[in-house]
């Protein structure tokens, strides 16, 4: 039997903390992507809302999406093809049940974007000088979202507790902590983070509040979390990060523009 490991998150409530999720000054920013190696393979599309899609189908697909001035690289999750028809799936954290966003080309030549039926568009391909103008004048950038969920829990009054961190490509640390009701989450700036074999401690100035949860979660049921303030302990419900991805990336109000194919959900 595995020994229980506990994680403690120590958080002080700062007076005057604003709402939303201010980016840390040292967070990585999107950087230019060189499209020259595969420029000749790129297809350019637009939808009726004016958004631009630049796609390289094939065995190593690439997808960029944006407003035509800055186009952001999408995280490709899968692909399939059947003759002239193909589908490219991209990470879309605002879509329910971890389903991806998709760009599809049917055998009849029609192309569409789908976001679980809620932000779907038929796409019109640009060719010739119009496509060249997009490729020449657009800024092709790396993905916008550099953070990933780390912990989500709530109490029986609907107060949520959330921790995110930098994606693995950026070191997997750089934690941020939030608490509050949906749409009114408060960012609680950290002053120190300790991480060792017994767990993690996220500290702010006064250390008045601690969030404690068991990291030995089974695959079928997450253990409860405990919110500790002084001598008071409040049991929280741990929430699955994948199942609650739309809540995290839309409902909590922390993430605004994330640059993904299904941002508008």
N, C-alpha and C positions, 0 to 999 in steps of 0.2 A: 504493500500500500504506500502511495506517495505521501510524503509529509506535506502538510498544508503550508502554503506560502501566502503571505498577506502583502498587499500593496497599500501603502498609506499615501494619501495625497493631502498635503497641508496647505491650506489656502486662507489668506486674510481677505476680508471684505474691504476694499479701498473706497474711501469717500469720493464721490464724483466720478466713478468709473462710467465711461460712455457705453452705449449699446453697440451691437454689431461686432465685427471682427477686424480690428485694425491690423494690417499686415505688420509683422516685425520688420524693423529697419534692415536687419540682416537676412531676411528671407530671400532666396534666389528669385531673380526676375526672369521672365521669358527672354530668350536669346535668339538671335537670327539663325535660321536654318538654311544651309546651302542646298539649293535645289538643282544646281548645275548637273550633277551626275545622272539625274533621271528626268531632266526637264523635258526632253523629247517624248517621254512616255506619259506626261501629265495631261489629264482631261479637265476641262473647266466647265462648271455648271453654275447656274443661278436659279433661285426659286422666286416665287411671286412676291415675297416679302423683301427681296433685295439682297439676301444673303448669298455669299459665294462659297462654292465647294470646289476644291482642286484635288483630284484623285489620281493616284497611280494604281490601277488594278494589277492583278498578276500574283505571282508566288510570294512577293515581298511588298504588300500593299502599303500605300501612304495616303493619308487623308489630311487635308487642311480645311479649316472652316472659319468664316468670319464675315466682317462687314465690307470686305473688298479692299480695305486699306491695310489692315493687319489680319492675317490669316494664321490661325493657331493649329499646330499639329495635334492630331487626335491619337489617343492610345488605342491601337488596333487590338481587338480581342479575338478575331477570327475571320476567316474568309471561306468562300466556296465558289465553285464555278461549274458551269454546264454548257460547254460550247461557248457561244457569244454572251451567255447570261452569267452574271456574277453577283456576289453579295459580299460586302465588307462590313464587319461588325466593329463598333467602337465603344469604348467605356462611356456609359451614360448614367452617372450616379443618381440622377433625378427620376429615372424610370423605375417603376415598381418591380420587385422581385429580382433585382439585379439583371434585368434584361438589358441588352445593349441597344444603342442606336444603330441604325443600318442604312447604308446606301446600296440600292439594288438596281441592277440593269436586267430587264427581262429580255427574253428572246425576241420580242417584237421591237426592241431598241429603246423602249421607254425607260426612264431612270427616275427614281424617287428616293426621298429620305423618309424614314419612318422612326417615330419615337413612341411606340406603344399606342398608336392611333390618336395621340393627343397633340402632336406637333409635327404632322406629316405634310410633305410637300412633293408635288411633281417637280422635277428638275429639268431645266432647258439647257442643252449643251451650247456653249459658245465656241465658235471656230474662227479660224483666220485671224484678222487683225484684232477682233474683240478678245479672243483668248490670249493673244500675244500681249495685249495691253494689260490684262490682269497679271500675267506672269512677269511682265516688266516692272509694273508699278506697285504691286502689292508687297508688303513686308511679311515674309514667311518666318513664323516664330515658333519656338518650342511651346509645349503645353503651358496654359495659364496656371492650372492648379498644381501646386507643389506640395500640398498637405494631404494627409490621410487620417481617417478616424482612428482613435486609440481606445476610447472608453465612452460609453453612453449609459446613463442610468437616470431614474426619476423616482420621486416620492409619490405618495398617494394624493397629493394636492396638485400634481401636474408640474412640479418644479423639476427641471432637467439639470443634469450635471454631465458635462461633456469635456473630453480632452482630445486634442488632435496633435499631430506631430508632422515633421517633414517626411516626405516620401523616402523610401529606401535609397533611391539614387542620390539623395542629398544628405545622407547620413542617418536618417530615421530618427532624429532627435528634434531639438527645437520645439519643445512642447508648449502648448497654450491651453488654458483652462477657462471654462465658461460655466455659468449657472444662471438659472432663471426660467421664466415661462417662455413658451414658444413665441418667437418673434420679438422677444425682449431679453435676450440672453446678455448677461454682463461678462465682459472680458476681465479676468482677474490676473493682473500682471504678476509674473513669477520673479522671484529673486534668487531661487536656488532649486536645483534638481539633483536628487541623489538616487542612484540606481545600483542595486547589487543583487546578490543571489536571493535575498529575502524579499525583494520587491523594489518599489520606487517611492520617493518622497518628493512632492512638488510643493515648495515653500514660497510664501510671500512675506510681507513685512512683519505681521504680528502672529501668524501661525494659529489663528483662532479656530479655524475649521479644518477638519481632516476628512477625506473620503477614503474609506478602506474597503477593499474588495479582494476576494480570493482569486488568485490567478490560475488555480487548478481546475478550471472550468471543464466539465464533461462536454462531449460533442452534442448531446441532446438537450441539456439544460444548463443555463448559466447560473452560477451561485448568486445569491443576493449580494448587493452592495450595502455598506453601512456608512451613513453620514454622521460624523461625530463633531459636536460643538460643545466644548467644555465637557461636562459629565453626561450630556444628553446624546443618546445614540438613536438614530432613525434608520430603520431598514429601508433600503431602496431596491427597486426592481432593476436588475441588469437587463439591458436591451441588446439584441443581436445587431451588430453593425451592418451586416449585409441586408438583412430584412428591412432595417430601418434607414436604409440609405436615402430614400426620398425625404424622410423627416429630417435627417442630418443636413442634407445639401439644399433643402428648400424650406421645410417647415420651421426649423429653429431660427432661421433668419440670419445665420452667421455668415454664410457664403452668398455673395451677390453674383457677380459675373464670374463664371468658372471656365468659360471658353470651350464648352463641349457642344457636341452636335445637337443635344436636346436641352440646351440652356433655358428655352422658353417655356418649359413645363411649369 
